Amino acid sequence: MAAALIGFGATLLSGGISMYAGAKQDSANKKAVGEQYKYDKEKYKYDANRAQDQYIFNQNEVNIARANNESGLKYREALDDENYTAQMEQRRDNYSAQRNAYKQSEKDFADYTDLNSRIRTNAELQTQNKLSENLTSLDYANQGQKVQELQAALGLKVQQKTNNAALRSGKRDANLAQKVNNRQFNQTTRELNRQQNYTDSSRREANRLKNIAGREYTTDKALNTLSRDRQISALNQDSALNSLAASQSNENAEDAFGDASLLVSQNQDELRSVYANQQLQNDFSDENATIQRNAARLNNNQAKNINILNQSKTNNQIESERLNLTLETIERKAGQADSRVDLTDQFSTQKVEFAQSIDDLTDQERYQLFEQDTNIENLSGDLKTLKIQHDTDMSARRFEQEGARLAALEAEGNLSAQGRRGASAARSIATVLAAAGRQQAQLADSILRGTTLFDQQKLNLEGKSERAIALKELYKASTQRKTGDVAEIEQRRLVDFNRETGQSLAADTRTDNRVTRLNNKFDAQKTLAETEKTLRNQQLDDQTTLRDQELAKRLSQTKRLESQQLKDRDRKIEDQNENLERARLDKERSIRQTNATRDLKNTYNKSQKTDVRSEFKLNNKKLKQGNQRLMASLNANLRKLGIDDKSIKNQRTAATENFKSAQTRAANDYKDVVSEWNIGNKEIKNASKINTFNKKLRKNEYKSSKKSARKDARANMKGIAINEYSANLTADKQRLPKPEMAPKPPKPINYPRTFFQDPMAPVAAPKPIKGVANSSNMLGGLARGIGNLASIDI
């Protein structure tokens, strides 16, 4: 019982002590609640000011980014407008140069065709004059032969009269012979001996003339054959030269087509190289965008980890302070130190971001400068390639000039070697020289137009190089301006860090009087930190999503750009293939024209060969007829001499046998005279027949000569027409196709503007309420005392 009373008393004492301690604890808690309420109000104001400052800072960042984006887009649009204007000017300049070249080629073609027509007219007049001269010469020769024929006819008439007079004289001589027989016999014998000698001498002379005539006939025939072979050889050589010239022209056409094929291949390779470079540039741009997105993700993840770490630190701090209230001051200062460490870490992170921004701007500047340097080097390479191509073309034109001059000299030498004289030879040489002069003028004009085109293209490339250098300097200035903006932002961040650090140090001085309010404060801080962590992580996730969307949009734009670049490359390659097909058609047309000209010249040479052979046959026939006439005359003389021999023999026999009888001798003499008269008549008839035959031969020869002269004139006319046609074809080959205005380049577009979301305005947090987290220790002590009373076993 006593023990129970003692225990009851102890219990009451313990309960009283507990109530006293609870009341004292309640008083201390109320005081702590007041202090905590003051701290919460200060913290509320500080957080509100800090949120407003952060909102203004974020708004400034968004405005600067929006202004930089707008400036960059306007700069790109202005650059695109300038490039479009330059392309339109180059398009107009190219069309103007091509149109001027086309007009000049048409004027040259008209001049050349007019010159060829005048040359043809002059050559035709010369051919007509030559034909007239030949016909006049033939008329004069024919008239002379007619006069000779009349003289021969008159000579035959005189010979007939002489023959008749001889007959009458024979009759008188016969009568006189009867009177002077002895004297006449002696004289007759002497006369017969003399006549026999004369006859023998005449026979030897006639035989010698026959041999000479035979040799002359053989010699003339050989000379005629030699002349025919020489002319046919010259025609064959001319045909071979025509074939060689056609082959050389065809080979030149093949070489020109090969050069065009090589140029097309080079242009296509260059287009493929440009497309590959563009693809590489697009890949670099995509890789840079991906790297920037990944860096942003890494920064966001780091920020999330920092938020989680801060939250973990806060929770650990709260738990540590709850376990040991005696270290509240030290732990609060440690918390402020941790806050400053967080600020330092955040500032270090911002410094890293600043360095990354500077590196990104530097890499972007390097990429842009590398792109512009590549463009400048490409333009320089294009200029060198253009100069090499121009020098190659000029060398080829000069070689063509030298070849044309040598061909003209060779043609002139061939004409001179043929030994031709007169107006025809001069006309042929003048024709060759005129053709060579036209070709030289065409080549000189081609060289002049090539030089003008090279100067224009060189000016265009130099202008592009100057614009690329100016763009490079603009890129440098833009990067320097952006670097200055980033440095200014970093300076503002340093000022904010110093201000926040100073505020954190000032907060350390206020934490000495707030140890008792740590439990309530840390609960609120834990909730607030968790909320801030969630909001920050959500903001970082939104930024990551926005960056992913921007990257996807940029990759889509790059794909569309690559598709357009591929279409442009394929279109340009197709244009090069069309140029190659046009060069192939020009080659085939040149080969057809060259072969047609060669065939016409060979046909003309064949007709000339036929004429030479006909003339050869006609000359042989003329020689044969002349030889036949001469042989007939000599044979007639030999027959006459044979008759004279018989007459002398008969006279000698008659003089011997009829010496004693004058009547018989006179009769025989008279018979001899009659016989000579008959022989004379026969000779006159034979001579008349020969004259008639010569007259027919002379008429046939005259007709054949006139026909040959007219045929030669017609052949010359055809040759003149062929030469004019060939010269017109050559002039037509130099004509240029009618130029057309190139299609307009695509107009520059307005780039889409990036949408920058304004930062969310700060929302006021709920104001602190005094004593929300307070609890009474007095009631707890009373409850514990009642519990102890209930546990007493009475």
C-alpha positions in Angstrom: 0.0 0.0 0.0 2.8 2.3 0.9 4.6 1.3 -2.2 1.4 2.1 -4.2 1.2 5.5 -2.5 4.8 6.2 -3.2 4.3 5.2 -6.8 1.2 7.3 -7.1 3.1 10.3 -5.6 6.0 9.7 -7.9 3.5 9.6 -10.8 1.9 12.8 -9.8 5.3 14.4 -9.4 6.4 13.1 -12.8 3.1 14.4 -14.4 3.6 17.8 -12.9 7.1 18.0 -14.0 6.0 16.9 -17.5 3.2 19.5 -17.6 5.7 22.1 -16.5 8.2 21.1 -19.1 5.4 21.0 -21.7 4.3 24.5 -20.8 7.8 25.7 -21.1 8.2 24.0 -24.4 4.9 25.6 -25.6 6.2 29.0 -24.8 9.5 28.3 -26.6 7.5 26.9 -29.6 5.4 30.0 -29.8 8.5 32.2 -29.8 10.0 30.0 -32.5 6.8 30.3 -34.5 7.0 34.1 -34.4 10.6 34.0 -35.5 9.8 31.5 -38.3 7.0 33.6 -39.5 9.4 36.6 -39.9 11.9 34.5 -41.7 9.1 33.1 -44.0 8.0 36.6 -44.9 11.6 37.7 -45.7 12.1 34.5 -47.7 8.8 35.1 -49.6 9.9 38.6 -50.6 13.3 37.4 -51.6 11.9 34.5 -53.7 9.4 36.9 -55.4 12.2 39.4 -56.3 14.4 36.7 -57.5 11.6 35.2 -59.7 10.9 38.7 -61.2 14.6 39.2 -62.0 14.9 35.8 -63.5 11.8 36.5 -65.7 13.4 39.8 -66.9 16.7 38.1 -67.6 14.9 35.3 -69.6 12.8 37.9 -71.5 16.0 39.8 -72.5 17.6 36.5 -73.7 14.5 35.7 -75.9 14.5 39.3 -77.3 18.2 39.1 -78.2 17.8 35.7 -79.8 14.8 36.9 -81.7 16.7 40.0 -83.0 19.7 37.9 -83.9 17.5 35.4 -85.8 15.7 38.2 -87.7 19.0 40.0 -88.6 20.5 36.7 -89.9 17.4 35.9 -92.0 17.3 39.5 -93.4 21.0 39.2 -94.3 20.5 35.9 -96.1 17.4 37.3 -97.9 19.4 40.4 -99.0 22.3 38.1 -100.1 19.8 36.0 -102.1 18.3 39.1 -103.7 21.8 40.3 -104.7 22.7 36.9 -106.2 19.3 36.8 -108.1 20.0 40.3 -109.5 23.5 39.2 -110.5 22.2 36.1 -112.2 19.6 38.0 -114.1 22.3 40.5 -115.3 24.6 37.7 -116.3 21.6 36.1 -118.2 20.9 39.3 -120.1 24.6 39.9 -120.8 25.0 36.3 -122.1 21.9 36.7 -124.3 23.2 40.0 -125.6 26.6 38.6 -126.5 25.1 35.6 -128.2 22.6 37.8 -130.1 25.5 40.1 -131.3 27.5 37.1 -132.4 24.5 35.7 -134.2 23.9 39.0 -136.1 27.6 39.2 -137.0 27.6 35.6 -138.3 24.4 36.3 -140.4 26.1 39.4 -141.8 29.3 37.5 -142.6 27.2 34.8 -144.3 25.4 37.3 -146.4 28.8 39.0 -147.3 30.4 35.6 -148.1 27.5 34.4 -150.3 27.4 37.8 -152.1 31.2 37.5 -152.7 30.9 34.0 -153.9 28.1 35.0 -156.3 30.3 37.8 -157.7 33.2 35.4 -158.0 31.0 32.9 -159.9 29.7 35.6 -162.2 33.2 36.8 -163.0 34.4 33.2 -163.6 31.4 32.5 -165.8 32.1 35.7 -167.8 35.8 34.6 -168.2 34.7 31.2 -169.3 32.3 32.7 -171.9 35.0 35.0 -173.1 37.4 32.1 -173.5 34.7 30.1 -175.4 34.1 33.1 -177.7 37.9 33.4 -178.3 38.1 29.6 -179.0 35.1 29.7 -181.4 36.5 32.8 -183.1 39.9 31.1 -183.5 38.3 28.0 -184.9 36.3 30.2 -187.4 39.5 31.9 -188.5 41.3 28.5 -188.9 38.3 27.1 -190.9 38.2 30.2 -193.1 41.9 29.7 -193.8 41.4 26.1 -194.8 38.5 27.1 -197.1 40.8 29.6 -198.8 43.4 26.7 -199.2 40.7 24.5 -200.7 39.7 27.2 -203.2 43.3 27.7 -204.1 43.7 23.9 -204.7 40.6 23.9 -206.9 41.9 26.8 -208.9 45.3 25.0 -209.3 43.4 21.9 -210.6 41.7 24.0 -213.2 44.9 25.6 -214.3 46.5 22.1 -214.4 43.5 20.9 -216.6 44.1 23.8 -219.0 47.8 23.0 -219.1 47.1 19.3 -219.8 44.9 20.3 -222.7 47.5 22.7 -224.0 50.0 19.9 -223.8 47.8 17.7 -225.9 47.6 20.3 -228.6 51.3 20.9 -228.4 51.9 17.1 -228.7 50.0 17.1 -232.0 52.2 19.9 -233.2 55.3 18.2 -232.0 54.3 15.0 -233.7 54.1 16.9 -237.0 57.5 18.5 -236.4 59.0 15.2 -235.3 58.3 13.8 -238.7 60.6 16.4 -240.1 63.4 16.3 -237.7 63.5 12.6 -236.9 67.3 12.1 -236.6 67.8 15.2 -234.5 64.8 14.4 -232.4 65.9 10.8 -231.9 69.2 12.0 -230.4 67.5 14.7 -228.3 64.9 12.2 -227.3 67.5 9.7 -226.2 69.2 12.3 -224.1 66.0 13.6 -222.8 64.8 10.2 -221.9 68.1 9.5 -220.0 67.7 12.8 -218.1 64.0 11.9 -217.3 65.0 8.5 -216.2 67.5 10.0 -213.7 65.0 12.5 -212.5 62.4 9.7 -212.1 64.9 7.6 -210.1 65.7 10.6 -207.9 62.1 11.4 -207.4 61.3 7.8 -206.5 64.1 7.8 -203.9 62.9 11.1 -202.5 59.3 9.9 -202.3 60.4 6.7 -200.5 62.4 8.8 -198.1 59.4 11.1 -197.5 57.2 8.0 -196.8 59.7 6.8 -194.2 59.8 10.3 -192.6 56.0 10.6 -192.6 55.7 7.1 -190.9 58.1 8.1 -188.2 56.4 11.5 -187.7 53.0 9.7 -187.5 54.4 7.4 -184.8 56.0 10.3 -182.9 52.8 12.4 -183.0 50.8 9.4 -181.9 53.2 8.8 -178.9 53.1 12.5 -178.0 49.3 12.4 -178.1 49.3 9.3 -175.9 51.8 11.0 -173.5 49.5 14.1 -173.3 46.5 11.9 -172.6 48.3 10.0 -169.8 49.6 13.2 -168.3 46.1 14.8 -168.2 44.5 11.6 -166.8 47.3 11.4 -164.1 46.6 15.1 -163.2 42.9 14.3 -162.9 43.7 11.2 -160.8 45.9 13.3 -158.5 43.2 15.9 -158.2 40.7 13.1 -157.2 43.2 11.7 -154.7 43.6 15.3 -153.2 39.9 15.7 -153.0 39.5 12.4 -151.2 42.4 13.3 -148.8 40.8 16.7 -148.2 37.5 15.1 -147.5 39.2 12.6 -145.1 41.0 15.4 -143.3 37.7 17.4 -143.0 35.9 14.3 -141.7 38.8 13.7 -139.2 38.5 17.3 -138.1 34.8 16.9 -137.6 35.5 13.7 -135.6 38.1 15.6 -133.5 35.7 18.5 -132.9 33.0 15.9 -131.8 35.6 14.3 -129.5 36.5 17.7 -128.0 32.8 18.4 -127.4 32.4 14.9 -125.8 35.4 15.6 -123.5 34.1 19.0 -122.6 30.6 17.5 -121.8 32.3 14.8 -119.6 34.3 17.4 -117.8 31.2 19.6 -117.2 29.2 16.6 -115.9 32.1 15.6 -113.6 32.2 19.2 -112.3 28.5 19.2 -111.7 28.7 15.9 -109.8 31.6 17.3 -107.8 29.6 20.4 -106.9 26.6 18.3 -105.9 28.9 16.1 -103.7 30.3 19.2 -102.0 26.8 20.5 -101.4 25.8 17.1 -100.0 28.9 17.2 -97.7 28.0 20.8 -96.6 24.4 19.7 -95.8 25.8 16.7 -93.9 28.1 19.0 -91.9 25.1 21.3 -91.2 23.0 18.4 -90.0 25.8 17.0 -87.9 26.4 20.4 -86.3 22.6 20.7 -85.6 22.6 17.2 -84.1 25.7 18.0 -82.0 24.0 21.2 -80.7 20.8 19.3 -79.9 22.8 16.6 -78.0 24.8 19.3 -76.2 21.5 20.9 -75.1 20.2 17.5 -73.9 23.4 17.0 -72.0 23.1 20.4 -70.4 19.4 19.7 -69.5 20.3 16.3 -68.0 23.1 18.0 -66.0 20.7 20.6 -64.8 18.2 17.9 -63.8 20.9 16.0 -62.0 21.9 19.3 -60.2 18.2 19.8 -59.2 18.0 16.3 -57.9 21.3 16.7 -56.1 20.1 20.0 -54.6 16.8 18.3 -53.5 18.8 15.4 -52.0 21.0 17.9 -50.2 18.1 19.8 -48.8 16.4 16.6 -47.6 19.7 15.4 -46.0 20.1 18.8 -44.4 16.6 18.7 -42.9 17.0 15.2 -41.6 20.4 16.0 -40.1 19.0 19.1 -38.4 16.1 17.2 -37.0 18.4 14.6 -35.5 20.7 17.2 -33.8 19.2 20.6 -33.0 22.4 21.6 -31.3 24.1 21.9 -34.6 21.3 24.0 -36.2 23.4 27.1 -36.6 26.4 25.3 -38.0 24.1 23.3 -40.4 22.3 26.4 -41.4 25.5 28.1 -42.3 26.6 25.0 -44.1 23.3 25.2 -46.0 24.1 28.7 -47.0 27.5 27.6 -48.0 26.0 24.8 -50.0 23.7 27.5 -51.6 26.7 29.5 -52.5 28.3 26.4 -53.9 25.2 25.8 -55.9 25.4 29.3 -57.2 29.1 28.8 -58.0 28.3 25.5 -59.8 25.5 27.2 -61.7 27.8 30.1 -62.6 30.4 27.6 -63.6 27.9 25.8 -65.7 26.8 29.1 -67.3 30.5 29.8 -67.9 30.8 26.4 -69.7 27.6 27.3 -71.7 29.2 30.7 -72.5 32.4 29.0 -73.7 30.3 26.5 -75.7 28.4 29.4 -77.3 31.6 31.1 -78.1 33.0 27.8 -79.6 29.7 27.3 -81.6 30.0 30.8 -83.0 33.7 30.2 -83.7 32.9 26.9 -85.4 30.1 28.5 -87.4 32.4 31.3 -88.4 35.1 28.8 -89.4 32.6 26.8 -91.4 31.3 29.9 -93.1 34.8 31.1 -93.8 35.8 27.7 -95.1 32.7 27.6 -97.3 33.5 31.1 -98.7 37.2 30.2 -99.1 36.2 27.0 -101.0 33.8 29.1 -103.2 36.6 31.6 -103.9 39.1 28.8 -104.7 36.5 27.2 -107.0 35.9 30.5 -108.8 39.7 30.9 -109.1 39.9 27.4 -110.5 37.1 28.1 -112.9 38.9 31.2 -114.0 42.1 29.2 -114.6 40.2 26.5 -116.5 38.5 29.2 -118.6 41.9 30.7 -119.4 43.3 27.3 -120.3 40.3 26.6 -122.5 40.6 30.0 -124.2 44.4 29.5 -124.8 43.7 26.0 -126.2 40.9 27.4 -128.5 43.2 30.2 -129.7 46.1 27.8 -130.4 43.7 25.6 -132.4 42.5 28.6 -134.4 46.0 29.7 -135.1 47.0 26.2 -136.2 43.9 26.2 -138.5 45.1 29.5 -139.9 48.5 28.1 -140.6 47.0 25.0 -142.1 44.7 27.0 -144.3 47.7 29.2 -145.5 49.8 26.1 -146.3 46.8 24.5 -148.1 46.4 27.7 -150.2 50.1 27.7 -151.0 50.0 24.0 -151.9 46.9 24.5 -154.1 48.6 27.5 -155.8 51.8 25.4 -156.3 49.8 22.5 -157.8 48.1 24.9 -160.2 51.4 26.4 -161.2 53.0 22.9 -161.6 50.4 22.0 -164.1 51.9 24.4 -166.6 48.6 26.1 -167.5 48.8 29.6 -168.9 46.3 32.4 -169.8 43.1 33.6 -168.2 42.0 30.2 -167.1 45.1 29.6 -165.0 44.9 33.1 -163.5 41.2 32.5 -162.7 41.9 29.2 -161.0 44.7 30.7 -158.9 42.5 33.7 -158.0 39.7 31.3 -157.0 42.1 29.4 -154.7 43.4 32.6 -153.2 39.9 34.0 -152.7 38.8 30.8 -150.9 41.9 30.9 -148.7 41.3 34.6 -147.9 37.7 33.8 -146.9 38.8 31.0 -144.7 41.5 33.3 -143.1 38.8 36.0 -142.5 36.5 33.5 -140.9 39.2 32.2 -138.6 40.2 35.7 -137.6 36.6 36.6 -136.8 36.2 33.4 -134.8 39.3 34.3 -132.8 37.9 37.8 -132.1 34.6 36.5 -131.0 36.3 33.9 -128.8 38.4 36.6 -127.1 35.3 38.8 -126.5 33.4 35.9 -124.9 36.4 35.0 -122.7 36.7 38.6 -121.5 33.0 38.7 -120.6 33.2 35.3 -118.7 36.3 36.5 -116.9 34.6 39.7 -115.7 31.6 37.6 -114.4 34.0 35.2 -112.5 36.0 38.1 -111.0 32.7 39.8 -110.0 31.6 36.6 -108.2 35.0 36.4 -106.5 34.6 39.9 -105.2 31.1 39.2 -103.9 32.4 36.1 -102.2 35.2 38.0 -100.5 32.7 40.7 -99.3 30.4 38.0 -98.0 33.3 36.5 -96.1 34.0 39.9 -94.4 30.3 40.2 -93.6 30.4 36.7 -91.9 33.4 37.9 -89.8 31.6 41.1 -88.7 28.4 39.1 -87.9 30.3 36.6 -85.8 32.1 39.4 -83.9 28.8 41.1 -83.2 27.2 37.8 -81.9 30.3 37.1 -79.8 30.0 40.6 -78.2 26.3 39.9 -77.4 27.2 36.6 -75.7 30.0 38.3 -73.7 27.5 41.0 -72.6 25.1 38.3 -71.4 27.9 36.6 -69.5 28.8 39.9 -67.8 25.2 40.2 -66.7 25.3 36.7 -65.3 28.4 37.6 -63.4 26.7 40.6 -61.8 23.7 38.4 -60.9 26.1 35.8 -59.4 27.8 38.4 -57.2 24.5 39.8 -56.1 23.1 36.4 -55.2 26.3 35.5 -53.4 26.2 38.7 -51.4 22.5 37.9 -50.5 23.5 34.4 -49.5 26.2 35.8 -47.2 23.8 38.3 -45.7 21.4 35.5 -45.1 24.1 33.7 -43.0 24.0 36.6 -40.5 20.2 36.2 -40.2 20.3 32.4 -39.6 21.8 32.7 -36.1 18.4 33.7 -34.6 16.4 31.1 -36.5 17.6 27.8 -35.2 14.4 27.0 -33.4 12.3 27.3 -36.5 14.3 24.7 -38.6 11.7 21.9 -38.4 8.9 23.9 -40.0 11.2 25.8 -42.3 12.8 22.6 -43.7 9.4 21.0 -44.3 8.3 24.1 -46.4 11.7 24.2 -48.1 11.5 20.5 -48.9 8.1 20.9 -50.5 9.2 24.1 -52.3 12.4 22.5 -53.6 10.5 19.5 -54.8 8.1 21.8 -56.6 11.0 23.9 -58.1 12.7 20.7 -59.2 9.6 19.5 -60.9 9.0 22.9 -62.6 12.6 23.2 -63.7 12.7 19.6 -65.0 9.4 20.3 -66.9 10.9 23.5 -68.4 14.1 21.6 -69.4 12.0 18.8 -71.0 10.0 21.5 -72.9 13.2 23.0 -74.1 14.5 19.6 -75.2 11.3 18.9 -77.1 11.4 22.3 -78.8 15.1 21.7 -79.8 14.1 18.2 -81.2 11.3 19.8 -83.2 13.7 22.5 -84.6 16.2 19.8 -85.5 13.6 17.7 -87.3 12.4 20.8 -89.2 16.0 21.6 -90.1 16.7 18.0 -91.3 13.5 18.2 -93.4 14.6 21.4 -95.0 18.0 19.9 -95.7 16.4 16.9 -97.4 14.2 19.2 -99.6 17.3 21.3 -100.4 19.3 18.1 -101.3 16.3 17.0 -103.6 16.3 20.4 -105.3 20.1 20.3 -105.8 19.9 16.8 -107.2 17.2 17.9 -109.7 19.4 20.9 -110.7 22.4 18.6 -111.2 20.3 16.2 -113.3 18.9 19.0 -115.4 22.4 20.5 -116.1 23.7 17.0 -117.0 20.8 16.6 -119.4 21.6 20.0 -120.9 25.2 18.8 -121.4 23.9 15.6 -123.1 21.8 17.7 -125.4 24.9 19.8 -126.3 26.8 16.6 -127.1 23.9 15.4 -129.3 23.9 18.7 -131.2 27.7 18.4 -131.7 27.2 14.8 -133.0 24.5 16.1 -135.5 26.9 18.9 -136.6 29.7 16.3 -137.2 27.4 14.1 -139.3 26.2 17.1 -141.3 29.8 18.2 -142.0 30.8 14.7 -143.0 27.8 14.4 -145.4 28.6 17.8 -146.9 32.3 16.9 -147.3 31.5 13.6 -148.9 29.0 15.2 -151.3 31.6 17.8 -152.4 34.2 15.0 -152.9 31.7 13.0 -155.0 30.8 16.0 -157.1 34.5 16.8 -157.8 35.3 13.1 -158.5 32.3 13.0 -161.0 33.7 16.1 -162.6 37.1 14.5 -162.9 35.6 11.4 -164.4 33.9 13.5 -167.1 37.2 15.3 -167.7 38.9 11.9 -168.1 36.2 10.9 -170.6 36.7 14.1 -172.5 40.5 13.6 -172.5 40.1 10.1 -173.9 37.7 11.3 -176.6 40.1 14.1 -177.5 42.9 11.5 -177.7 40.9 9.3 -180.0 40.0 12.4 -182.1 43.6 13.5 -182.4 44.7 9.9 -183.3 42.1 9.8 -185.9 43.2 13.2 -187.2 46.8 12.1 -187.3 45.8 8.9 -189.1 43.8 10.8 -191.7 46.7 13.3 -192.3 49.1 10.4 -192.6 46.7 8.7 -195.0 46.5 11.8 -197.1 50.3 12.1 -197.2 50.7 8.5 -198.1 48.1 8.7 -200.8 49.9 11.7 -202.3 53.3 10.0 -202.1 51.8 6.8 -203.6 50.3 8.9 -206.4 53.6 10.4 -207.1 55.2 6.9 -207.1 52.6 5.7 -209.5 53.2 8.7 -211.6 56.9 8.0 -211.6 56.2 4.4 -212.6 54.1 5.6 -215.5 56.9 8.0 -216.4 59.3 5.0 -216.4 57.0 3.1 -218.7 56.6 6.2 -220.9 60.4 6.7 -221.2 60.8 3.0 -221.9 58.1 3.1 -224.6 59.6 6.3 -226.0 63.0 4.8 -226.1 61.6 1.6 -227.8 59.5 3.7 -230.2 62.5 6.0 -231.0 64.6 2.9 -231.6 62.1 0.8 -233.6 60.5 3.7 -235.5 63.7 5.5 -236.2 63.5 4.8 -239.9 59.8 5.6 -240.2 58.9 9.1 -239.2 55.2 8.5 -239.7 55.2 5.6 -237.3 57.3 7.5 -234.8 55.1 10.6 -235.0 52.0 8.5 -234.5 53.6 6.8 -231.5 54.6 10.3 -230.2 51.1 11.5 -230.6 49.8 8.4 -228.8 52.2 9.1 -226.0 50.9 12.7 -225.8 47.4 11.4 -225.7 48.3 8.9 -223.0 49.9 11.6 -220.9 46.8 13.7 -221.3 44.7 10.9 -220.0 47.1 10.4 -217.1 46.9 14.1 -216.3 43.1 14.0 -216.3 43.3 11.0 -213.9 45.6 12.8 -211.7 43.4 15.9 -211.7 40.4 13.7 -210.8 42.4 12.0 -208.0 43.4 15.4 -206.7 39.8 16.6 -206.8 38.7 13.6 -204.8 41.5 14.2 -202.3 40.4 17.8 -202.0 36.8 16.7 -201.5 37.9 14.3 -198.8 40.0 17.0 -197.1 37.0 19.3 -197.2 34.8 16.8 -195.4 37.6 16.1 -192.9 38.0 19.8 -192.3 34.3 20.3 -191.7 34.2 17.3 -189.3 37.3 18.6 -187.5 35.7 22.1 -187.2 32.5 20.8 -185.8 34.3 18.5 -183.4 36.5 21.4 -182.2 33.5 23.7 -181.6 31.7 20.9 -179.8 34.8 20.2 -177.6 35.2 23.9 -176.8 31.5 24.2 -175.8 31.7 21.0 -173.8 34.8 22.3 -172.0 33.0 25.6 -171.3 30.0 23.7 -169.8 32.4 21.6 -167.7 34.0 24.8 -166.4 30.6 26.3 -165.7 29.7 23.2 -163.6 33.0 23.5 -161.8 32.3 27.2 -161.0 28.9 26.3 -159.7 30.4 23.5 -157.5 33.0 25.9 -156.2 30.3 28.5 -155.3 28.2 25.8 -153.6 31.2 24.6 -151.7 32.1 28.1 -150.6 28.5 28.8 -149.6 28.5 25.5 -147.5 31.7 26.7 -145.8 30.1 30.0 -145.0 26.9 28.3 -143.8 29.0 26.2 -141.4 30.2 29.4 -139.8 26.7 30.6 -139.0 25.5 30.5 -135.4 22.1 29.2 -134.3 19.6 31.9 -133.4 20.1 32.5 -129.6 17.3 32.3 -127.1 16.9 33.8 -123.7 18.0 31.4 -121.0 15.3 30.5 -118.4 15.1 32.7 -115.4 16.7 31.6 -112.2 14.4 30.8 -109.3 13.4 33.9 -107.4 14.6 34.1 -103.8 12.2 33.1 -101.1 11.4 34.6 -97.7 12.9 32.3 -95.1 10.5 31.1 -92.4 10.9 32.9 -89.1 11.8 31.0 -85.9 9.1 31.2 -83.2 10.6 32.1 -79.9 8.3 31.5 -77.0 8.2 34.2 -74.4 9.2 33.1 -70.9 6.3 32.4 -68.5 5.6 35.3 -66.2 6.2 34.5 -62.5 3.2 33.6 -60.4 3.0 34.8 -56.8 3.5 31.9 -54.3 1.0 31.7 -51.3 2.0 34.0 -48.5 3.3 32.4 -45.3 0.7 31.8 -42.5 1.9 32.2 -38.9 2.0 29.0 -36.8 0.7 26.5 -39.4 3.3 23.9 -38.5 3.2 24.6 -34.6 2.3 21.8 -32.0 1.8 22.1 -28.2 4.1 20.1 -25.9 2.1 20.9 -22.8 -0.8 18.7 -23.8 1.6 16.0 -24.8 3.1 16.1 -21.3 -0.4 15.9 -19.7 -1.3 13.0 -21.8 1.9 11.2 -20.9 1.1 11.8 -17.2 -2.4 10.5 -17.5 -1.0 7.5 -19.3 1.4 6.8 -16.5 -1.5 7.1 -13.9 -3.5 4.6 -15.8 -0.6 2.2 -15.7 -0.4 2.2 -11.9 -1.5 -1.1 -10.3 -3.4 -0.1 -7.1 
